[in-house]
Amino acid sequence: MSNLNLYERYSRKEVRDAFDPNANFTPGAGAWGLHGVINISSKFEHFVFFVTYGREQSGHVFNEGIDETGILSWQSQPSQHLQERRVQHWITQNKNGCKISLFVRNDKASQYIYLGELSYLTHDTNKEKPVWFKFQILNWRYLEQLQPSINPSHEKKKLSKS
């Protein structure tokens, strides 16, 4: 389906072309041009997560990042609750077999970096709106030179060591 290379940069249009070339694309609008989570062909079989660190939505400041072992801390949309269909699908990913592809960037001016597929680990059962998740990035390789582009906490760590 996809001919994307790990750790390379892609625009939203290039990602759409790789995963769902027949879907509509309008920059800054619609699913592929704007949304953070894309349910490819609305089939609940494959999702694309577009993560831009440092965002705020509906008064909620997202606290997301990747640790050195490739565990992604991620939050759903502020309106999503534990019983929402997509949330339940991600929680039961290990049983239902859906794929989740991850693309991240540190700022809106940058293209997204493809980090590969995710595997559900856990979620906070006491938090919703948004729901707080942890996913393992499959085939993770820690690359120091890539950290400033894929992890908002990397710069904070460097500053605190100074």
C-alpha positions in Angstrom: 0.0 0.0 0.0 2.6 2.5 1.1 6.1 3.2 -0.4 7.1 5.6 2.3 10.5 5.4 4.0 11.0 5.6 7.7 12.4 8.9 9.1 11.8 10.8 5.8 9.7 14.0 5.5 6.4 14.1 3.7 3.6 16.6 3.1 0.0 15.7 3.9 -0.7 15.3 0.1 2.2 12.9 -0.3 0.9 10.8 2.6 -2.6 10.8 1.1 -1.1 9.8 -2.3 0.6 6.8 -0.6 -2.3 5.6 1.5 -5.5 6.7 -0.2 -4.8 8.3 -3.6 -8.5 8.5 -4.6 -9.5 10.5 -1.6 -10.1 14.2 -1.9 -7.3 16.5 -0.9 -7.8 20.2 -0.1 -4.9 22.0 1.7 -6.0 23.2 5.1 -9.5 21.6 4.9 -11.2 18.2 5.0 -9.8 15.0 6.4 -6.4 14.8 4.5 -5.8 18.5 4.5 -6.6 19.3 8.2 -7.5 16.4 10.5 -5.0 14.9 13.0 -6.4 11.4 12.6 -7.5 9.9 9.3 -9.6 6.7 9.1 -8.5 5.5 5.7 -11.6 4.8 3.6 -13.7 4.9 6.8 -13.1 1.2 7.2 -11.5 1.2 10.7 -8.7 -1.0 9.3 -6.0 1.7 9.0 -5.5 5.0 10.6 -3.0 7.8 10.0 -2.0 10.0 13.0 -0.6 13.4 12.1 1.0 14.9 15.3 2.1 18.5 15.5 3.7 19.1 18.9 2.9 22.2 20.9 -0.7 22.5 19.7 -3.6 23.8 21.7 -7.2 23.0 20.9 -10.4 24.0 22.7 -8.3 25.3 25.6 -6.4 21.9 25.9 -2.6 22.0 25.6 -1.4 18.6 24.3 1.4 17.0 26.3 2.9 14.5 23.8 6.3 13.0 23.0 8.4 9.9 22.3 10.8 8.4 24.9 14.2 6.8 24.0 12.6 3.3 23.7 10.1 4.5 21.1 7.0 4.8 23.4 4.7 7.5 22.2 2.6 9.4 24.7 -0.3 10.7 22.7 -3.7 12.3 23.5 -6.9 12.0 21.4 -9.0 15.0 20.4 -10.3 16.9 23.4 -13.9 15.9 22.6 -13.2 12.2 22.5 -14.2 9.9 25.4 -13.5 6.3 26.3 -16.6 4.9 24.7 -16.1 6.7 21.3 -15.9 4.2 18.4 -12.4 5.2 17.2 -11.0 5.3 20.8 -12.4 1.8 21.4 -10.9 0.7 18.1 -7.4 1.9 19.1 -7.7 0.3 22.6 -8.6 -3.0 21.1 -6.0 -2.7 18.3 -4.2 -5.9 19.4 -7.4 -7.9 18.8 -8.9 -6.1 15.8 -5.6 -5.8 13.9 -6.1 -2.3 12.6 -2.9 -0.4 11.6 -1.9 3.0 12.8 0.8 4.9 10.9 2.5 7.8 12.7 3.7 11.1 11.2 5.1 13.8 13.5 6.6 17.3 13.3 7.7 19.9 15.9 6.1 23.0 14.2 3.5 23.8 11.6 6.0 25.1 9.1 7.7 21.7 8.8 6.8 18.6 6.8 5.8 15.5 8.8 8.4 12.7 9.5 7.2 9.2 9.0 8.0 7.0 12.1 6.2 3.9 11.0 3.5 1.8 12.6 2.2 1.9 16.2 1.1 -0.9 18.6 -1.3 -0.1 21.4 0.2 -0.4 24.9 -2.1 1.2 27.4 -4.4 4.2 28.1 -5.3 6.1 31.3 -8.7 4.7 32.3 -9.4 7.8 34.4 -8.8 10.4 31.7 -11.0 11.3 28.8 -11.7 14.4 26.8 -9.0 13.7 25.8 -8.0 10.1 26.3 -4.4 9.6 27.1 -2.6 6.7 25.3 0.8 5.0 25.1 1.8 3.3 21.9 5.0 1.5 21.0 6.5 2.6 17.7 7.3 -0.7 15.9 10.8 -1.1 14.4 11.9 1.8 16.5 15.5 3.0 16.1 16.7 5.8 18.4 18.5 8.3 16.2 20.0 11.2 18.2 20.2 13.5 15.2 16.5 13.0 14.6 15.3 13.9 18.1 15.1 17.7 17.7 12.6 17.1 14.8 10.4 14.4 16.3 10.4 15.1 20.0 9.4 18.3 21.8 11.0 17.3 25.1 14.4 16.8 23.5 15.1 20.6 23.4 13.8 21.0 26.9 16.3 18.3 28.1 19.2 20.0 26.4 18.3 23.3 27.9 18.0 21.8 31.5 21.5 20.3 31.2 23.1 23.6 30.3 
